[in-house]
Amino acid sequence: MTAPRLRSPLALIAIALLVFGLTPPATAAGLTPTGPGGRILGLDISRYQHSPTTPINFAKMAAAGVSFLYINGGNTLADADALAARYYQSDRAAAQAQGIYTGFYYFVHLPNSAKRPTILANADNQANKVINRINSSGGLNQLDLPVALDIESDCIKKTIFGICLRRLSVANTVLWVNRWVADIKAATNRTPVIYSFLALLHGSLGGDSSLIQNPLWVATSGISAGKVGSQPAQLKGGCNTNIWTTPGCTLQWSIWQFSSGGNARLYGIPARSVDLDVFTSGVSDFLSFAQNGTPAPLQQPVISAAAPSDTGAH
């Protein structure tokens, strides 16, 4: 009988993680400020960046200087959610294999209700969708970024022509967002990111100081991100303050989606265009933002007594 082979400490750690059902930490390929204005470059993708015949080339993406990638991992509506689920797990694994940090973003449709228990139950239910999907992908690791909430509208009832007939009140919008954020933070031990446009940030989300704890991912266009020190544009008409705006009218953002028309093929994506993002500052701040991964399984929030809804707008 041959003597058993000694394993390295790293191998032993990996075995222990597998035995206890945890995800081994991934390793970053390195963060370099290759984006416009000398900032860290990122992309965000969804089903629209996929082709039925040509896979995304994540090695080319990493070689092009992309350090982080937010992936649409879920949606309130069932059909869109199924498509997001189809791509999230494989995209995340392939990107991380190239040393690219990845994040899960969730596209929300707010519930068509004015009842507080229903709104809270809906937020719990939608948070659980995110948590279940992350768990099914093995939990979080060192290359996972905080989960992001993609909120682009407060409309809860539309005509077939897309005209909004009813909007969720500011108070109830903030109520829903705060509950979802609390659920995700409790499960991941990371403060979720809020993604939106200036108009919604200044309106439905702009007046509640409780949201200031959430890093801001802002989508603006019409201003070059290439100049060192450049900042996302304010709304026309001067400074329109919100909770992320300083008294000097400087928006405190963490991620800036500065273009929705990036040349996707430059980054190994078989589509016409892709969203381009930059992180606000340098490597040390990015690493602090990313934090350390937490092991699976994530803990699910307790859904409130009201019957949860599987969809947002009805």
N, C-alpha and C positions, 0 to 999 in steps of 0.2 A: 504494500500500500504506500503510495507516495504521500509525503507530508503535505498538509493543507497549505495553500498559498496565502500569504499574508496580503490583505487588501490595504490600500492607502486610506488615510483618514477621510478623504473626500468620497471615496467609494463606499466606505462604511456609512457615512452620513446619507448618501443617496439611497442605500439599501434601507436604512432606518426610516427615511421619509416615505419610501414606497410601502414598507410594512404597515406604517400607521396611516396610509392613505393620503399623504401630503404631496404637494407639488415641489420638486426640487427647484431652487432658485436658478433663473436663467442668468446669462452674463451679457452685459452690454458690449457692443463692438467698439463703443467710444462715442463721445458727444463732441461734435465740432460745430462751431458757429458758421455754417456754410450758407445760411439763409440771407435774404435781403437785409441790409443794414447791419450785417455782422451778427445776426441772431441765429439761434438754433432753429432749424427748418423742420417742419412737420407737414403731414397731409391728413385729410380725413376722407374716408371712402364709405360707400354703401353698395347696394346691389347694382347701382347704375355704372359702377366701374368694372363690372364683370362681363365676360364674354362667354357664350356657351362653348366656344371652341378653343380659346386661348387663355391660359391661366395668367394671373399676375406674376410678374418676375420680381420677386422680393429681393433677390440678389442685386438686380439692376437698381432697384429703389434705394437700397443701402449704399451702393456705389455712387449714386447721384447725390449723396449727402443728406438723405432723409434720416433724422434721428428719432422721430416719434410719429405714430400713426393712430388716429382715432378711428374706430370701426363701428359702423352702425350695427349694434348687436340686438336691438329690439325696437318694437313699435307697439303702440296701443292697439291698433287695428290688426285683426287676425291674419289677413292675407299678407300684409306688409311685414308682420312679425315673423311669419313662416319663412319669408325670403331672407330676412335678416339672420334668422337662426341658421339658415342653410350655409351662410358664408362666414359667420363670425368665428367659429371655432378653428376652421382651417386657415383663415386669414391671420388670426392671432398667432397660431403656432408657426406658420411659415415666416411671418415678419420677425417674430422673436428669435427664430433660428438664425436670422441675419443680424441679430443684435439691435433690432429696432424696438424701442419702447412702444407699447400699445395701450390703448384705452378703449373702454366700452362706452358708446354713447347711445342714449335711449331717446327716441323721438316720441313725444307725448301729444295726445289729443285729450284735452281736459274734459271732465265729465259734464254732461248736460243736467245739472242739478243745482238747486240753491240750498239744499239741505246739508247742514254741517256733517252729520254722521255718514251720509252717503259719500260726500267728498273725501272724508278721511278714509273710509273703507276702500274707495277707488284708489287713493294714493298708496295704501298698504298693498293692495292687490297688484298694482303695477310695479311697485318696488320688488315684490316677491318674484315677478317674472324675471327681473334683472338678476336677482340673487340665485334663482334656480338655474338660469343659463350659465352664470359664472361657475356655479358648483359643477354643472355637467361638463364644463371645460377643464375641471381639475383645480379650481380655486385660483387665487392670485399668487403671483410671484414677484421677483425683484424688477421685472421688466413691465409690470402692469402699472398704469397710471390711475389716478382717481377716476371713478365713474363720472360721466358727464350727462346732464339733463339737457336735451335739445328742445327748447320751448320757443316756438315761432309764432304762435297765435293764441289768443284768448277766446276765439270764436268757438261756440259750442253747438250752433245750429246754422246750417247753410241751405240755400236753395240748390236745386240741381245745376244751376248756372254758376254756383260758387259765391253767391252774394250772402254775406253774413246777416242772419236775422236776429241772433242773440249772442251776447258775449258773457263770459263769466265775470262777475264783479271783481274789482281789484282785491278786495278783502278775501274773497273765496279763492282767487288765483293764488295769492300768497299763502293761504291756508293749505291748499293742495301741495304747493311746492315745498313748504316747510316740512310737511309730514313726510313726503317722499324723500327729501334730503335727510331727515332724521333717521328714517328706516335704513337707507343706504349707508349712512355714516356709522350707524350702530353695527351693521353687518360687516363692513369692510375696514373699519377703524381709520378711514380717510374721509376728509371733507369733500363732498361731491362738487364738481364744476358745474356752473350754469352757463349754457350757450344761448345767445339770442342776438337780436338786432337792437340798434339804438332806440328805435321807436318803442318797442315793447319794454326795454329796460327803463326808459324814461317814463313809461306809462304804468302798465300793470305791475311791474316789479320794482319801480323806482323809489317807492316811498317807505319801504319796510326795512328798518335797520337790522332786523334779524338775519337778512340775507347777505350782509356784508362779509360774513365769515366764509362765504363760498367764493372760490376763485372764479374770476370772470373770463369767459371765452367769448369774445365779441366779434361779430361779423360786420365788417364795413368794406366799402369799396370806394373808388374814386380818389384815392390818395396813394401815392407811391410809398411802399414799405422799404424801398431801396436806400433811402437816405438814412444815415446814421442818426439815431434819436428820433426818427419819425414816429408818429402816433396815429391811432385810429381817428377818423374824422368825427367831429361833433355834428349834431343836427344843424340844418340851416337855420340861421337867425341868431347865432351866438351860442353861448353856453346854456345847455339844458341839463341841469344837474340831476343826478340820481345818487343812490347810496354808494356807488363805486366812484364818484367824482369828488375830487378834492375842492376846497374853497377856491383854489386857483384855476379851476376848470380843467384839471388833468384827470383823465380816466384811468383808474387803477385796474389794469387788465393783466391777466396772466398769459392768455393765448389770443392772438389776433388772426382771424381768418381774413386775409387781405385780398384774396382773389378766389373766384369760383371758376376761373377760366384757365387754369394752369395746363400746360401741354402734358397730358397724361402719359404719353408714350415715352417722354424723357425719363419717367420714373417706373418704367416697366409695366404700365397699366394699359390694357387693350381697349381703351375708350378714347373719346375725343378730348375730354377735359377732366380736371380733378381740382378739388379745393386745396388751396395752399395756405399754410399757417406758419407763424413764427411764435416762439416763446419770448416772453418779455425781457429776460436778462440772461445771465451766464450759466455756466455749467453747475456751479455749486447751488444756485437757486433752483435750477431744474431738478437736481438730485433731491433737494429738500422737498420740492413739489411732488416728486414721484414717491418718495418715502420707501420704506421696506414693504415687501409683500406680506400678506397675512395668509396663513394656511387654510385650506378647505377643511370642513365645509363652513360656509358663511352662515351666520344665524339669521333666521327669517323673523320679520316683525310679526306681531300678533295682530291679525285683522280685527278691526273694531266690530261691534255687534251688528251694525247695519249690513245688509246683504251686499257683498262686493259685486262690482260690475266688471265684466271681461273686456268691455270697450269703453271708450271715452264718450265722444258725441254719439247720440242715438238718432 
